[in-house]
Amino acid sequence: MFKELLLGLVTQGLADLAQAQENGKVPKNSLSESHFFSVWIGQAIKSKRFDVCLFPLLKRWQQEARTSGAGADLKTTFAQLKSTYSGVVGQPAATKETLAQLVLLLDAQQWQVTTDTMLGKKTSIKSQGNSSLVIAPTEFDNGFNKSSQISCYVRGDQQQFIDACYSLGLLVFKKTEYKSIVKFHSHMTLDADNNDQALPAYPSI
């Protein structure tokens, strides 16, 4: 699955960097580390070291390294991805019960959770200023039974939402920022197996 392959890639990249630094081949500074990853990624692409599904991501990182140099900070990206995916790889897939637990968790944090409103092209949700989560009733009622992915519309403390999901073994994948079918809400998705091939939002926990 994509998540295992990605975790393997970033783990290997960090291990290879650590080995090169231990051998004195790469100085411990951001410029040298960025150059290492630029070369490492290029070699990985050329040698087809990793599964083909990872190639678009490798090419994206290669372009970032060429364009931004040390500013690409790929070591941090790799470390964040390793930490994030290590917490969910090997965990069971999410279920309808996971969604119910998420609602209870957000309720306790004073979120406004809406799961009974049919969503149209521009749905407006009234609130009292609380952070807000909206899930279409058909998706909420089915849980992850009919689809591995559920759309969530979020306004307010996005990091709190991301952390709440992560505490239940779910990664959050951002699709839009404040432009979605629900006014003033970002569109995010949850995948039962955390197997979306986009990069997830990073939890702070």
KOLGU-793831 format. One record per atom (N, C-alpha, C, O, CB): residue in three letters; x, y, z. Coordinates in pm, whole numbers, padded with zeros to 5 digits, always signed. Glycine has a CB too. Example, Ala and Ser with C-alpha at 12.3 -4.5 7.8 and 13.67 -1.06 7.14 Angstrom:
BEGIN
ALA+01319-00569+00780
ALA+01230-00450+00780
ALA+01320-00330+00780
ALA+01424-00332+00846
ALA+01131-00447+00905
SER+01285-00225+00708
SER+01367-00106+00714
SER+01290+00003+00787
SER+01341+00114+00804
SER+01408-00060+00572
***
This chain:
BEGIN
MET+00084-00119+00000
MET+00000+00000+00000
MET+00088+00125+00000
MET+00203+00121+00043
MET-00095+00000+00122
PHE+00031+00233-00049
PHE+00109+00356-00063
PHE+00172+00401+00068
PHE+00287+00443+00071
PHE+00021+00467-00118
LYS+00095+00393+00177
LYS+00147+00445+00304
LYS+00271+00369+00349
LYS+00367+00429+00398
LYS+00039+00438+00412
GLU+00271+00236+00333
GLU+00389+00157+00370
GLU+00508+00190+00280
GLU+00621+00198+00327
GLU+00356+00006+00363
LEU+00480+00208+00151
LEU+00587+00239+00056
LEU+00648+00375+00086
LEU+00770+00392+00080
LEU+00534+00236-00088
LEU+00563+00473+00118
LEU+00614+00606+00149
LEU+00693+00606+00279
LEU+00799+00668+00287
LEU+00498+00706+00158
LEU+00643+00535+00380
LEU+00717+00525+00506
LEU+00852+00460+00483
LEU+00952+00502+00541
LEU+00636+00445+00611
GLY+00856+00357+00399
GLY+00983+00292+00368
GLY+01080+00385+00299
GLY+01200+00383+00327
GLY+00959+00171+00282
LEU+01028+00467+00207
LEU+01113+00561+00133
LEU+01177+00663+00227
LEU+01299+00680+00226
LEU+01032+00633+00025
VAL+01096+00730+00308
VAL+01152+00837+00392
VAL+01242+00779+00501
VAL+01341+00841+00539
VAL+01039+00920+00456
THR+01208+00660+00549
THR+01293+00595+00649
THR+01429+00563+00589
THR+01532+00583+00653
THR+01227+00467+00704
GLN+01429+00512+00466
GLN+01554+00478+00399
GLN+01636+00603+00370
GLN+01758+00603+00387
GLN+01526+00402+00270
GLY+01569+00709+00326
GLY+01640+00833+00297
GLY+01710+00889+00420
GLY+01825+00930+00412
GLY+01544+00935+00241
LEU+01641+00891+00533
LEU+01700+00942+00656
LEU+01813+00852+00705
LEU+01913+00900+00757
LEU+01594+00956+00765
ALA+01796+00721+00687
ALA+01901+00626+00728
ALA+02026+00644+00642
ALA+02137+00640+00693
ALA+01850+00481+00719
ASP+02007+00665+00513
ASP+02121+00684+00423
ASP+02194+00815+00454
ASP+02316+00821+00448
ASP+02075+00684+00275
LEU+02117+00919+00489
LEU+02180+01045+00528
LEU+02261+01027+00656
LEU+02375+01073+00665
LEU+02073+01155+00548
ALA+02202+00960+00754
ALA+02271+00938+00882
ALA+02401+00860+00860
ALA+02503+00889+00923
ALA+02180+00863+00980
GLN+02396+00760+00771
GLN+02515+00681+00743
GLN+02623+00765+00675
GLN+02741+00755+00708
GLN+02480+00560+00655
ALA+02580+00848+00580
ALA+02675+00934+00510
ALA+02739+01034+00605
ALA+02858+01066+00592
ALA+02606+01007+00394
GLN+02663+01085+00699
GLN+02719+01180+00796
GLN+02811+01110+00894
GLN+02913+01165+00935
GLN+02607+01252+00871
GLU+02775+00989+00932
GLU+02861+00912+01023
GLU+02995+00882+00957
GLU+03099+00877+01023
GLU+02791+00781+01066
ASN+02992+00861+00825
ASN+03115+00831+00751
ASN+03192+00957+00713
ASN+03298+00949+00651
ASN+03082+00753+00625
GLY+03139+01073+00752
GLY+03208+01198+00723
GLY+03192+01248+00581
GLY+03265+01337+00538
GLY+03351+01183+00751
LYS+03097+01191+00507
LYS+03079+01230+00367
LYS+02986+01351+00351
LYS+02994+01423+00251
LYS+03023+01114+00288
VAL+02900+01374+00449
VAL+02805+01485+00441
VAL+02810+01565+00571
VAL+02779+01511+00677
VAL+02660+01433+00414
PRO+02849+01692+00565
PRO+02849+01776+00686
PRO+02708+01794+00742
PRO+02609+01785+00668
PRO+02911+01915+00655
LYS+02700+01818+00871
LYS+02570+01835+00935
LYS+02526+01981+00930
LYS+02527+02052+01030
LYS+02575+01786+01081
ASN+02487+02023+00810
ASN+02429+02156+00792
ASN+02323+02147+00684
ASN+02324+02054+00603
ASN+02538+02262+00755
SER+02230+02242+00683
SER+02113+02234+00596
SER+02148+02233+00448
SER+02083+02164+00370
SER+02020+02348+00624
LEU+02251+02310+00408
LEU+02289+02316+00267
LEU+02342+02180+00220
LEU+02303+02132+00113
LEU+02394+02425+00244
SER+02429+02119+00298
SER+02486+01989+00261
SER+02379+01880+00262
SER+02378+01793+00175
SER+02600+01952+00357
GLU+02290+01885+00360
GLU+02183+01786+00369
GLU+02086+01799+00252
GLU+02037+01699+00199
GLU+02107+01799+00502
SER+02058+01922+00211
SER+01970+01943+00097
SER+02035+01893-00031
SER+01968+01834-00117
SER+01933+02091+00084
HIS+02165+01917-00045
HIS+02237+01865-00163
HIS+02235+01713-00163
HIS+02217+01651-00268
HIS+02383+01917-00165
PHE+02253+01653-00045
PHE+02249+01507-00036
PHE+02115+01454-00087
PHE+02112+01361-00168
PHE+02273+01461+00109
PHE+02005+01512-00039
PHE+01874+01462-00079
PHE+01845+01489-00226
PHE+01777+01409-00290
PHE+01766+01524+00006
SER+01895+01598-00279
SER+01878+01625-00422
SER+01943+01515-00505
SER+01883+01465-00600
SER+01936+01762-00459
VAL+02066+01478-00469
VAL+02138+01371-00540
VAL+02071+01237-00512
VAL+02053+01156-00604
VAL+02287+01367-00497
TRP+02034+01212-00388
TRP+01972+01085-00348
TRP+01843+01061-00424
TRP+01819+00951-00473
TRP+01946+01083-00198
ILE+01761+01163-00434
ILE+01633+01151-00506
ILE+01657+01127-00654
ILE+01590+01044-00715
ILE+01547+01276-00486
GLY+01753+01201-00711
GLY+01784+01181-00853
GLY+01828+01039-00882
GLY+01787+00980-00981
GLY+01892+01279-00898
GLN+01912+00984-00794
GLN+01959+00846-00811
GLN+01845+00746-00793
GLN+01838+00644-00861
GLN+02072+00816-00713
ALA+01755+00776-00699
ALA+01641+00687-00675
ALA+01550+00681-00797
ALA+01499+00575-00832
ALA+01561+00735-00553
ILE+01531+00795-00861
ILE+01448+00799-00983
ILE+01516+00724-01097
ILE+01453+00643-01166
ILE+01421+00945-01025
LYS+01645+00751-01115
LYS+01719+00690-01226
LYS+01728+00538-01211
LYS+01716+00465-01309
LYS+01860+00749-01234
SER+01749+00491-01090
SER+01766+00347-01066
SER+01634+00275-01043
SER+01631+00153-01029
SER+01856+00326-00946
LYS+01524+00351-01038
LYS+01391+00294-01009
LYS+01395+00214-00879
LYS+01346+00101-00870
LYS+01344+00204-01126
ARG+01455+00277-00780
ARG+01477+00212-00651
ARG+01347+00185-00577
ARG+01336+00088-00501
ARG+01567+00297-00565
PHE+01247+00272-00599
PHE+01122+00260-00527
PHE+01006+00235-00623
PHE+01019+00251-00744
PHE+01096+00385-00445
ASP+00893+00196-00567
ASP+00776+00163-00646
ASP+00735+00281-00735
ASP+00752+00397-00699
ASP+00660+00123-00555
VAL+00681+00248-00851
VAL+00645+00350-00949
VAL+00543+00449-00895
VAL+00539+00563-00942
VAL+00591+00286-01074
CYS+00460+00410-00800
CYS+00359+00502-00746
CYS+00422+00618-00670
CYS+00356+00719-00647
CYS+00263+00426-00654
LEU+00550+00604-00632
LEU+00619+00710-00559
LEU+00692+00806-00651
LEU+00742+00909-00605
LEU+00717+00650-00463
PHE+00699+00775-00780
PHE+00774+00859-00874
PHE+00723+01002-00882
PHE+00805+01094-00881
PHE+00770+00798-01011
PRO+00592+01026-00890
PRO+00546+01165-00896
PRO+00592+01247-00775
PRO+00628+01364-00789
PRO+00395+01170-00904
LEU+00591+01185-00658
LEU+00635+01253-00537
LEU+00786+01278-00541
LEU+00832+01386-00504
LEU+00597+01171-00413
LEU+00861+01179-00584
LEU+01006+01196-00596
LEU+01041+01307-00694
LEU+01131+01387-00669
LEU+01072+01065-00640
LYS+00971+01312-00805
LYS+00998+01417-00904
LYS+00962+01555-00850
LYS+01029+01654-00879
LYS+00920+01390-01033
ARG+00855+01560-00773
ARG+00816+01688-00710
ARG+00924+01734-00614
ARG+00962+01851-00614
ARG+00681+01673-00635
TRP+00974+01643-00533
TRP+01080+01679-00439
TRP+01208+01716-00513
TRP+01281+01806-00470
TRP+01108+01563-00343
GLN+01235+01648-00622
GLN+01354+01680-00702
GLN+01345+01824-00753
GLN+01444+01898-00750
GLN+01368+01581-00820
GLN+01228+01863-00801
GLN+01208+01999-00851
GLN+01220+02101-00738
GLN+01278+02207-00757
GLN+01072+02012-00919
GLU+01166+02069-00622
GLU+01176+02158-00507
GLU+01322+02179-00467
GLU+01363+02290-00435
GLU+01095+02103-00387
ALA+01399+02070-00469
ALA+01541+02080-00432
ALA+01617+02166-00532
ALA+01703+02244-00493
ALA+01603+01939-00424
ARG+01585+02152-00660
ARG+01653+02231-00763
ARG+01616+02378-00754
ARG+01699+02466-00776
ARG+01618+02178-00901
THR+01490+02404-00721
THR+01440+02542-00720
THR+01477+02615-00592
THR+01516+02732-00595
THR+01290+02543-00738
SER+01463+02547-00479
SER+01478+02615-00349
SER+01609+02587-00278
SER+01641+02656-00181
SER+01367+02575-00260
GLY+01686+02489-00324
GLY+01811+02457-00256
GLY+01787+02416-00112
GLY+01704+02329-00084
GLY+01905+02576-00261
ALA+01862+02479-00020
ALA+01846+02445+00122
ALA+01706+02479+00172
ALA+01660+02420+00269
ALA+01950+02519+00206
GLY+01639+02573+00106
GLY+01505+02612+00146
GLY+01403+02501+00131
GLY+01297+02506+00194
GLY+01460+02730+00067
ALA+01434+02401+00050
ALA+01342+02288+00033
ALA+01328+02208+00162
ALA+01223+02151+00190
ALA+01389+02197-00081
ASP+01436+02205+00241
ASP+01437+02141+00373
ASP+01376+02001+00368
ASP+01286+01969+00446
ASP+01361+02228+00475
LEU+01425+01920+00279
LEU+01370+01786+00261
LEU+01396+01694+00381
LEU+01321+01600+00405
LEU+01426+01723+00137
LYS+01502+01722+00455
LYS+01527+01641+00575
LYS+01411+01654+00672
LYS+01365+01555+00729
LYS+01660+01684+00643
THR+01363+01777+00692
THR+01248+01798+00781
THR+01123+01731+00727
THR+01048+01670+00802
THR+01222+01947+00802
THR+01102+01743+00596
THR+00986+01678+00533
THR+00990+01528+00554
THR+00889+01468+00592
THR+00982+01710+00384
PHE+01105+01469+00531
PHE+01119+01323+00549
PHE+01094+01285+00695
PHE+01027+01186+00723
PHE+01260+01276+00505
ALA+01148+01364+00788
ALA+01131+01333+00930
ALA+00985+01347+00973
ALA+00935+01266+01051
ALA+01220+01425+01015
GLN+00916+01449+00922
GLN+00775+01467+00956
GLN+00690+01354+00902
GLN+00601+01304+00970
GLN+00725+01601+00903
LEU+00720+01313+00779
LEU+00644+01203+00719
LEU+00671+01072+00793
LEU+00579+00993+00815
LEU+00679+01188+00570
LYS+00795+01049+00830
LYS+00827+00927+00904
LYS+00752+00923+01037
LYS+00693+00821+01073
LYS+00979+00916+00928
SER+00754+01035+01109
SER+00685+01041+01237
SER+00535+01023+01221
SER+00471+00951+01299
SER+00714+01174+01307
THR+00478+01088+01120
THR+00334+01083+01098
THR+00287+00944+01060
THR+00193+00891+01120
THR+00293+01181+00990
TYR+00352+00884+00961
TYR+00308+00753+00913
TYR+00342+00640+01009
TYR+00274+00538+01011
TYR+00370+00724+00779
SER+00446+00658+01090
SER+00480+00554+01188
SER+00367+00533+01287
SER+00352+00425+01344
SER+00609+00590+01262
GLY+00286+00638+01308
GLY+00177+00628+01404
GLY+00053+00560+01351
GLY-00037+00527+01428
GLY+00142+00762+01451
VAL+00045+00539+01218
VAL-00077+00479+01162
VAL-00052+00351+01083
VAL-00143+00270+01068
VAL-00144+00579+01072
VAL+00069+00332+01033
VAL+00098+00209+00960
VAL+00088+00090+01054
VAL+00145+00090+01163
VAL+00238+00215+00894
GLY+00016-00011+01011
GLY-00006-00130+01094
GLY-00131-00123+01179
GLY-00167-00221+01245
GLY+00112-00151+01183
GLN-00197-00007+01178
GLN-00320+00007+01254
GLN-00440-00041+01171
GLN-00434-00036+01048
GLN-00340+00154+01298
PRO-00548-00086+01235
PRO-00665-00131+01160
PRO-00734-00015+01089
PRO-00720+00100+01130
PRO-00764-00201+01252
ALA-00807-00047+00983
ALA-00878+00056+00907
ALA-00986+00120+00992
ALA-01041+00057+01082
ALA-00939-00003+00778
ALA-01016+00246+00962
ALA-01122+00317+01034
ALA-01258+00259+00999
ALA-01276+00201+00892
ALA-01118+00467+01002
THR-01353+00275+01091
THR-01489+00224+01073
THR-01588+00336+01105
THR-01549+00448+01139
THR-01514+00099+01162
LYS-01715+00303+01095
LYS-01818+00398+01134
LYS-01803+00437+01280
LYS-01828+00552+01317
LYS-01958+00339+01109
GLU-01762+00343+01361
GLU-01740+00372+01503
GLU-01630+00476+01523
GLU-01637+00558+01615
GLU-01704+00242+01579
THR-01528+00474+01437
THR-01422+00574+01445
THR-01478+00714+01424
THR-01440+00809+01493
THR-01312+00545+01341
LEU-01569+00726+01327
LEU-01634+00856+01302
LEU-01714+00901+01423
LEU-01709+01018+01462
LEU-01726+00848+01178
ALA-01786+00809+01483
ALA-01865+00842+01602
ALA-01774+00889+01715
ALA-01808+00983+01787
ALA-01949+00719+01647
GLN-01659+00826+01731
GLN-01563+00867+01834
GLN-01508+01006+01805
GLN-01485+01085+01896
GLN-01449+00765+01844
LEU-01486+01035+01676
LEU-01437+01167+01637
LEU-01537+01275+01674
LEU-01499+01380+01726
LEU-01408+01171+01486
VAL-01664+01249+01648
VAL-01769+01346+01683
VAL-01772+01370+01834
VAL-01782+01485+01878
VAL-01907+01297+01634
LEU-01764+01265+01911
LEU-01764+01279+02057
LEU-01643+01360+02104
LEU-01653+01443+02194
LEU-01765+01141+02125
LEU-01529+01334+02043
LEU-01407+01404+02081
LEU-01417+01553+02050
LEU-01378+01636+02131
LEU-01286+01343+02010
LEU-01471+01586+01932
LEU-01484+01727+01894
LEU-01593+01796+01975
LEU-01579+01913+02010
LEU-01516+01738+01745
ASP-01700+01723+02005
ASP-01805+01779+02092
ASP-01745+01823+02226
ASP-01778+01929+02278
ASP-01918+01675+02114
ALA-01658+01741+02279
ALA-01596+01771+02408
ALA-01505+01893+02400
ALA-01478+01958+02501
ALA-01516+01651+02458
GLN-01460+01925+02279
GLN-01374+02041+02258
GLN-01453+02161+02206
GLN-01397+02257+02152
GLN-01262+02007+02159
GLN-01585+02154+02224
GLN-01677+02264+02192
GLN-01687+02293+02041
GLN-01710+02407+02001
GLN-01631+02390+02263
TRP-01671+02191+01960
TRP-01691+02207+01816
TRP-01840+02200+01784
TRP-01917+02135+01855
TRP-01613+02100+01737
GLN-01878+02266+01677
GLN-02011+02248+01621
GLN-02001+02142+01513
GLN-01934+02163+01412
GLN-02070+02384+01565
VAL-02066+02030+01532
VAL-02058+01919+01437
VAL-02195+01903+01369
VAL-02296+01886+01437
VAL-02015+01786+01507
THR-02196+01908+01237
THR-02320+01898+01159
THR-02313+01775+01069
THR-02228+01767+00981
THR-02344+02026+01075
THR-02403+01681+01092
THR-02404+01558+01011
THR-02543+01527+00958
THR-02568+01417+00909
THR-02352+01438+01094
ASP-02635+01623+00968
ASP-02773+01598+00928
ASP-02824+01697+00823
ASP-02945+01709+00804
ASP-02863+01602+01049
THR-02733+01767+00755
THR-02771+01867+00656
THR-02729+01823+00518
THR-02611+01796+00494
THR-02710+02003+00689
MET-02823+01816+00425
MET-02790+01782+00287
MET-02705+01894+00228
MET-02734+02012+00246
MET-02919+01759+00203
LEU-02600+01856+00156
LEU-02506+01954+00105
LEU-02529+01980-00043
LEU-02539+01887-00124
LEU-02363+01907+00128
GLY-02538+02109-00077
GLY-02553+02148-00217
GLY-02429+02219-00266
GLY-02321+02203-00209
GLY-02675+02238-00235
LYS-02443+02300-00373
LYS-02327+02366-00430
LYS-02266+02468-00335
LYS-02144+02483-00329
LYS-02365+02433-00560
LYS-02350+02539-00260
LYS-02300+02638-00165
LYS-02386+02635-00039
LYS-02473+02719-00018
LYS-02299+02780-00228
THR-02359+02537+00043
THR-02434+02523+00168
THR-02379+02620+00271
THR-02257+02636+00284
THR-02426+02377+00220
SER-02467+02683+00343
SER-02427+02775+00450
SER-02465+02715+00585
SER-02579+02674+00606
SER-02493+02914+00431
ILE-02369+02710+00675
ILE-02392+02656+00808
ILE-02380+02769+00910
ILE-02275+02832+00922
ILE-02290+02541+00839
LYS-02487+02795+00983
LYS-02484+02898+01086
LYS-02413+02844+01210
LYS-02426+02727+01246
LYS-02628+02946+01121
SER-02338+02932+01274
SER-02267+02890+01394
SER-02260+03004+01493
SER-02296+03118+01463
SER-02126+02840+01360
GLN-02213+02971+01611
GLN-02194+03070+01717
GLN-02047+03109+01731
GLN-02004+03158+01835
GLN-02248+03017+01850
GLY-01972+03087+01625
GLY-01830+03120+01629
GLY-01741+03005+01667
GLY-01619+03020+01669
GLY-01808+03231+01722
ASN-01800+02890+01697
ASN-01719+02772+01730
ASN-01655+02715+01605
ASN-01701+02741+01493
ASN-01805+02665+01800
SER-01549+02638+01624
SER-01495+02561+01512
SER-01603+02466+01464
SER-01686+02419+01542
SER-01365+02483+01554
SER-01601+02437+01335
SER-01713+02364+01275
SER-01666+02250+01187
SER-01572+02265+01108
SER-01801+02458+01195
LEU-01733+02135+01200
LEU-01713+02020+01113
LEU-01846+01984+01049
LEU-01948+01972+01118
LEU-01654+01898+01191
VAL-01845+01968+00917
VAL-01966+01928+00845
VAL-01935+01803+00764
VAL-01837+01798+00690
VAL-02017+02044+00752
ILE-02020+01702+00779
ILE-02011+01580+00699
ILE-02150+01552+00643
ILE-02248+01560+00717
ILE-01957+01458+00783
ALA-02159+01521+00516
ALA-02289+01491+00455
ALA-02353+01373+00527
ALA-02284+01278+00562
ALA-02274+01461+00304
PRO-02485+01377+00550
PRO-02551+01269+00625
PRO-02535+01131+00561
PRO-02521+01032+00633
PRO-02697+01299+00638
THR-02535+01125+00428
THR-02519+00994+00364
THR-02381+00936+00392
THR-02368+00815+00415
THR-02540+01005+00212
GLU-02280+01020+00391
GLU-02144+00972+00418
GLU-02128+00936+00566
GLU-02066+00835+00600
GLU-02041+01078+00378
PHE-02185+01019+00652
PHE-02171+00992+00796
PHE-02244+00864+00834
PHE-02193+00783+00911
PHE-02225+01110+00878
ASP-02365+00846+00780
ASP-02445+00728+00814
ASP-02381+00599+00764
ASP-02390+00494+00829
ASP-02585+00740+00758
ASN-02317+00607+00648
ASN-02252+00488+00593
ASN-02115+00463+00654
ASN-02061+00353+00644
ASN-02239+00502+00442
GLY-02059+00566+00716
GLY-01925+00552+00769
GLY-01828+00523+00657
GLY-01832+00589+00553
GLY-01919+00442+00875
PHE-01741+00427+00677
PHE-01648+00387+00570
PHE-01695+00258+00503
PHE-01615+00189+00440
PHE-01506+00369+00627
ASN-01823+00225+00517
ASN-01873+00099+00466
ASN-01883+00095+00314
ASN-01850-00007+00252
ASN-02008+00071+00524
LYS-01928+00207+00253
LYS-01948+00208+00108
LYS-01836+00277+00032
LYS-01823+00260-00089
LYS-02079+00276+00075
SER-01755+00352+00100
SER-01643+00420+00038
SER-01530+00429+00139
SER-01554+00449+00258
SER-01683+00561-00014
SER-01407+00415+00091
SER-01294+00421+00184
SER-01262+00565+00222
SER-01183+00590+00313
SER-01171+00355+00123
GLN-01326+00661+00151
GLN-01292+00802+00174
GLN-01416+00883+00209
GLN-01523+00865+00150
GLN-01224+00862+00051
ILE-01401+00973+00305
ILE-01511+01057+00350
ILE-01468+01203+00341
ILE-01357+01239+00381
ILE-01554+01021+00496
SER-01557+01287+00288
SER-01530+01430+00279
SER-01573+01500+00408
SER-01682+01475+00460
SER-01602+01492+00158
CYS-01486+01585+00457
CYS-01515+01666+00575
CYS-01495+01813+00539
CYS-01406+01847+00462
CYS-01424+01624+00695
TYR-01579+01897+00594
TYR-01569+02041+00570
TYR-01543+02107+00704
TYR-01621+02094+00798
TYR-01699+02098+00501
VAL-01431+02178+00712
VAL-01380+02224+00841
VAL-01358+02375+00839
VAL-01300+02430+00746
VAL-01249+02151+00877
ARG-01405+02440+00946
ARG-01378+02582+00967
ARG-01328+02600+01109
ARG-01379+02536+01202
ARG-01504+02670+00940
GLY-01229+02687+01126
GLY-01180+02713+01261
GLY-01045+02650+01286
GLY-00954+02661+01204
GLY-01279+02663+01363
ASP-01032+02584+01399
ASP-00902+02531+01443
ASP-00869+02401+01369
ASP-00897+02291+01416
ASP-00902+02507+01597
GLN-00810+02417+01252
GLN-00779+02300+01170
GLN-00680+02207+01239
GLN-00694+02085+01229
GLN-00724+02343+01035
GLN-00581+02262+01309
GLN-00482+02176+01373
GLN-00546+02090+01482
GLN-00508+01975+01501
GLN-00370+02261+01433
GLN-00644+02145+01552
GLN-00715+02067+01653
GLN-00791+01951+01588
GLN-00796+01841+01644
GLN-00812+02157+01731
PHE-00848+01977+01472
PHE-00917+01871+01398
PHE-00818+01764+01352
PHE-00844+01644+01366
PHE-00992+01930+01277
ILE-00707+01807+01299
ILE-00604+01714+01252
ILE-00554+01627+01367
ILE-00537+01506+01352
ILE-00486+01791+01188
ASP-00530+01689+01481
ASP-00481+01615+01598
ASP-00586+01519+01652
ASP-00553+01408+01694
ASP-00438+01713+01708
ALA-00712+01561+01651
ALA-00820+01473+01698
ALA-00830+01350+01610
ALA-00844+01238+01660
ALA-00954+01548+01700
CYS-00823+01370+01480
CYS-00828+01257+01387
CYS-00709+01164+01408
CYS-00724+01042+01409
CYS-00830+01306+01241
TYR-00591+01222+01425
TYR-00470+01141+01440
TYR-00475+01057+01567
TYR-00425+00945+01571
TYR-00346+01231+01442
SER-00537+01112+01672
SER-00548+01037+01797
SER-00635+00912+01780
SER-00629+00820+01861
SER-00605+01125+01908
LEU-00715+00912+01673
LEU-00800+00797+01643
LEU-00744+00714+01527
LEU-00811+00625+01476
LEU-00941+00844+01609
GLY-00621+00744+01486
GLY-00557+00666+01381
GLY-00589+00711+01240
GLY-00569+00636+01145
GLY-00594+00525+01394
LEU-00639+00835+01225
LEU-00676+00886+01093
LEU-00588+01003+01052
LEU-00566+01096+01130
LEU-00822+00928+01092
LEU-00538+00998+00929
LEU-00469+01112+00871
LEU-00571+01200+00800
LEU-00675+01153+00755
LEU-00359+01065+00773
VAL-00539+01328+00790
VAL-00625+01425+00722
VAL-00556+01473+00595
VAL-00438+01510+00598
VAL-00660+01546+00816
PHE-00629+01471+00485
PHE-00574+01514+00357
PHE-00650+01639+00311
PHE-00769+01633+00283
PHE-00584+01401+00251
LYS-00580+01752+00304
LYS-00643+01877+00266
LYS-00662+01883+00115
LYS-00570+01855+00038
LYS-00559+01997+00314
LYS-00782+01921+00074
LYS-00813+01932-00068
LYS-00829+02078-00112
LYS-00783+02115-00220
LYS-00941+01854-00101
THR-00893+02160-00031
THR-00907+02303-00061
THR-00889+02383+00067
THR-00899+02328+00177
THR-01044+02333-00126
GLU-00864+02510+00052
GLU-00848+02600+00166
GLU-00957+02706+00163
GLU-00946+02804+00089
GLU-00708+02665+00167
TYR-01060+02686+00242
TYR-01171+02781+00256
TYR-01254+02797+00129
TYR-01332+02893+00120
TYR-01117+02914+00296
LYS-01241+02711+00034
LYS-01328+02715-00084
LYS-01381+02574-00107
LYS-01309+02485-00152
LYS-01252+02769-00210
SER-01508+02555-00076
SER-01569+02424-00091
SER-01719+02442-00107
SER-01767+02555-00116
SER-01536+02331+00029
ILE-01792+02333-00109
ILE-01937+02343-00125
ILE-02004+02393+00003
ILE-02122+02428+00001
ILE-01994+02207-00164
VAL-01929+02397+00113
VAL-01980+02455+00238
VAL-01909+02587+00260
VAL-01786+02590+00272
VAL-01960+02357+00360
LYS-01984+02695+00265
LYS-01924+02829+00273
LYS-01829+02842+00392
LYS-01859+02804+00505
LYS-02034+02934+00284
PHE-01713+02899+00361
PHE-01610+02931+00460
PHE-01549+02807+00527
PHE-01482+02819+00629
PHE-01668+03020+00566
HIS-01571+02691+00470
HIS-01513+02567+00522
HIS-01412+02511+00423
HIS-01433+02515+00301
HIS-01625+02463+00551
SER-01302+02460+00475
SER-01205+02389+00392
SER-01255+02247+00366
SER-01323+02187+00449
SER-01065+02386+00459
HIS-01219+02195+00248
HIS-01253+02056+00216
HIS-01135+01967+00252
HIS-01024+01987+00203
HIS-01291+02042+00065
MET-01159+01870+00336
MET-01057+01773+00375
MET-01116+01634+00361
MET-01238+01617+00365
MET-01006+01798+00519
THR-01031+01535+00345
THR-01081+01399+00335
THR-01013+01308+00438
THR-00899+01331+00479
THR-01060+01344+00193
LEU-01086+01206+00477
LEU-01033+01100+00563
LEU-01039+00971+00483
LEU-01140+00943+00418
LEU-01114+01088+00699
ASP-00933+00894+00488
ASP-00928+00766+00416
ASP-00920+00655+00519
ASP-00836+00658+00609
ASP-00806+00761+00318
ALA-01006+00557+00506
ALA-01014+00450+00607
ALA-00879+00384+00631
ALA-00847+00348+00745
ALA-01114+00345+00563
ASP-00800+00368+00525
ASP-00670+00302+00537
ASP-00554+00402+00535
ASP-00438+00361+00530
ASP-00651+00201+00426
ASN-00585+00532+00538
ASN-00481+00635+00530
ASN-00393+00617+00407
ASN-00272+00634+00412
ASN-00394+00633+00656
ASN-00459+00580+00297
ASN-00382+00540+00180
ASN-00392+00638+00064
ASN-00357+00604-00049
ASN-00425+00404+00136
ASP-00441+00759+00090
ASP-00446+00862-00012
ASP-00304+00891-00060
ASP-00211+00896+00021
ASP-00515+00992+00042
GLN-00286+00911-00189
GLN-00152+00934-00242
GLN-00110+01080-00238
GLN-00003+01115-00287
GLN-00144+00884-00382
ALA-00194+01165-00179
ALA-00152+01301-00147
ALA-00080+01297-00013
ALA-00094+01201+00063
ALA-00275+01400-00143
LEU-00003+01403+00017
LEU+00064+01408+00147
LEU-00034+01457+00252
LEU-00114+01547+00224
LEU+00189+01498+00141
PRO-00030+01401+00372
PRO-00125+01440+00476
PRO-00085+01569+00547
PRO+00029+01615+00537
PRO-00138+01328+00578
ALA-00181+01625+00619
ALA-00151+01734+00711
ALA-00080+01674+00832
ALA-00114+01564+00876
ALA-00281+01811+00755
TYR+00018+01744+00884
TYR+00097+01688+00994
TYR+00031+01714+01129
TYR-00008+01827+01158
TYR+00238+01747+00993
PRO+00017+01612+01211
PRO-00035+01632+01347
PRO+00072+01695+01434
PRO+00191+01686+01404
PRO-00083+01496+01409
SER+00029+01759+01541
SER+00124+01818+01635
SER+00145+01729+01756
SER+00220+01764+01847
SER+00076+01956+01679
ILE+00078+01612+01756
ILE+00090+01522+01870
ILE+00168+01397+01831
ILE+00188+01309+01914
ILE-00049+01484+01924
***
